[in-house]
Amino acid sequence: MVHRSIRVTAAVATAAAIALGPVVGTALAADPPAATSAVVDNVTQRAVPLQGVLNARDLGGYRTTDGRTVRTGLVYRTGELNKATDADLATLTQRNVKVVDDLRTLPERLLAPDRVPAGAVDNVDDIFGGNLAAMIPSAQNLDGTYRAMITGPGANQGFANVLHDIINTKGAVLYHCSAGKDRTGWTSAVVLTILGVNRQTVDYDYLLSNYYRNAANGDAVNGVQLSMLDSAFDQVNQTYGSFDNYVHQGLKLTDGDIAALQAKMLN
């Protein structure tokens, strides 16, 4: 059941889908990035063993700057779920996934509709619904795409919806886009930063997409590059002055929301 939707322009959205859609690489992936001292769970412990879904992993297992640990089993990040097998859905049910937040555009959703675990709510949180024109050159200029995740009129609401779902859901939340690396990567960076994970470790989690997606070094279509995440953080500072202002003024989270998120997610 879809609880939220954002109107999109189909022609421009199609260009976005082409730019951000998953491309399965054949080159051997590089080794995982070097783990920081804040990494508790290794790449094997973090991975969710799904057959038809790429880049599926637990967001927990990181230590914060004040010595607490992000709980596992509460938040998952993945690529699109349209090829999830029955066994995959059973795995997600066993992991108590109650909410799926779909960050994709309308054409992406129509071409590859989600398969969700039994009993889970499938929410639409289209990040680019209101500013898709910025996505047209994204295959050549992903920097602009990442900046649009801060400045696009629908983006803040989409990301805020995910954060509120994490706070309010009795069970686990799974969020995804197409490849599980760009829109999903920024969502993860936002959550981890709010929880107090340091930037170096946030970078590590972001770069793990290259490992889990088997992306060759420098392949910004199938994988990610740190410069793209840097662009998003830079745009946060340009638009809001600080990450804290972005959370409060852009995403409109209250201090109570932040405290509730940390209380739920941190040991």
N, C-alpha and C positions, 0 to 999 in steps of 0.2 A: 504494500500500500504506500503510495507517495503522499507525504505530508507537506512537502514544500516544493515549489517550482518557481523558476525565474524565466520570463519570456526571453527568447533569443531570436536573432535574425539568421535564418537558415543558411543563406549563401555564405555569409562571413563565417559562421560557425563551422561550415564544412572545411574552409581553409584552416581554421584552428585545429580541427580534428586531424587533418592531414599532417599539420606541423607537429602536433604533440602525440599522435597515435603511436602505439608500440611498434617498433621495428626489431624483429628478433635477429640478433647478430650471429655470425658464424665464427668470428674471430675469438680466440681464447681470451677470456677476461684476465685482467691483471689480478695480482693478489689483493686481498682486502687492504684497505688503508691501515696504516700503523695505528694500533689502538692507543688511546690515551689512558692515563691512570684512572679516569672516571668510568672506563668501560668495565662492567661487571660480567655481563653475559657475552660469550664469544659468538661468532657468526653462526655456528651450528646450533647453539642454544636459542639464539634469537629467531632463526628461520622457522616459519610455519610450513610444514611439509604438504603442500598442495600440488596436485598434478597438473591442473589446467590454469593456474593463476601465477603470474610472475611477480617477483619482488615482494613476496608475502612474509611479513616479519612482525615481531612484537616490538612495541616502542619502549618497553621497559628495560630494566637492566643497566641503567646508567646512574652514576653517583653525582649528586649535586655539589655545588661549591660549599654548602654548609654541612656536608657529610651524610645527608640522607640519600635514599636510593629510590629511583622511580620503579613503582610496582609493575610486575609483569602480569599478563592475563587480563588487562583492563582495556588496552588500546592496541589495535592492529592497523598496519598500513599495508596496502597491496596495490597491484595493478587491477585492471578491469576484471569483473567476475563473470563475464558472459560465457567463458569456457570452463567455468568451475564444474567439476564432475560431481556425481552424486556423493562419492566418497569425500570430496573436498567440502561439500556442504555439511556432511555429517561431522567432519573435523571441526568446522566452524561452530556447529551446534554444540559439540562437546566442549568447545572453548567458551561457550556461553555468550556468543555474539547476539546481541539483542537489537542493535541499530547499525545499519549500513548507511554511510553518508557518501553519496555519489557526487563528485565535484565536476563531472563532465558536462559538455554542452548537449543540447537537444539532438543534433545529428549523431553524435557519438552514442548517445543512449539508444537512439532508434536503430542504428546499425549493429550495436552490440549490447542488447538489453541485459541488465543484471540478472544473475541467478543468485538468490539470497537464501541463507539458511532458514529452516522452518521456524516460524514465529518471530522472525526479525522484521523490523520496520525498515523500509527502503526509502530514505530521504533524498530529495534532489537539492543540491546546494551548488548550482552552476556558478562557478567562480567568474567566468567571462561573459555572463549573460547580458550585461549592460554595456560592455565596451569591447566588442569583438573585433572592431576595426583595427585595434592595436595588434591583433594576432595575425593579420594577413602576412606580414613579412617575417613571421617568427621562425620559420625554418632556417632563414639566413641570419636572423637577429633575435636570438633567444633572450638577450639582455633586455630588449623591449618588452618581451612577454613577461619576464620576471618583474619588471617595474610595473606592468599593468596589474599584477596581482596585489599591488599596494594602492594604485590610483584608480583602478576600474570601479565604477559606481556600484556594482553588485558584489565585488570581491570581499569587502569587509564583512558584509552580512553573511556570506557563505562561510567564511572562516569562523566567525562568531557562532554560527549555528553549530558547527562541529564542537567547539569548545563547550557550549552549553549542553550538548548531548553527552559529552564525556562527564560533565559535572552531574547531570541529572539521571543518567541511565543506571538502572539496577541490573548490571551485567556489563558485558564488554561492548565497545564501539569499534567498528571497522570503517575507515575512510579510504577512498581510492579515487584515482582519475583513470586515464587510459593506461599509461605506462607505469604509473605508481612512482614517479620520480620528480616531476616538476611541481604541479599543484599539490600533490601529496607530499613532496619534499619540503615545500614551504610550510605547509600545515604542520609537519613534524618539527620543523625548526622553531615555529612559533610556540608549540606546546612545550617542547623541551626547554626553550629559553625562559618561558614563564615559570616553569618548575624550578629553575635555578641551575640547569646544566650549563657548563661553560661553553663558550663559542667553539673552542677547538674540538670538543666532543660532539657538538651539534654538526660541525663540518664532517666529522667522521661518520655520523649516521647518514648524512646526506650523500656522501661519496660511496657508501655501501651499495647504492643502486648500481654502480658499475660492476660490482662483484656479483650481485644477485641476478642482474640482467645479462651477464656475460658480455659486457660492452668493452670494445677495444679502447685503449687509451686515446683520448682526444675525440672520441665519437660522441658528439653532443646531441645527436638525434636519438640514438639507442641508449646512451648513458648521460652522465652529467659532468659538468665542469664547475669547479669551485667559484670561478669568476661569475657564474650565473647567480649563485646564492649570494655572493658579495653584492651584486646589483640590487637584489631585493632589500638587503639590510641597508644599503646606501640610500635607496629610495625611501625607506622608512625614516631615515635621518633627515633627508631633504624635505619630506612632506610634513613630518610630525616633530622633528627636532630630536627625538629619542625613541628607543623601543618602548619605554614605559608610556610615553605619550601615545604611541601607536595603539598599544593595548587598551588604554583608557579612552582615548578620543576617537580612534579609528574603529576598533573592534567593540568599543563601548562596554568593556568589562569593568565591573565595579571592584573595589577592594574586597568585597564579600565574595564575588565570583572567583577571584584569584585565590583567596583563602580556601574556598570550598574545593577548587581544583587541586590545590596543593595537599589539602587534607585527604582527599580521595586517592591521589596518585603517589604520595610519598610515604615511605616507611621511616 
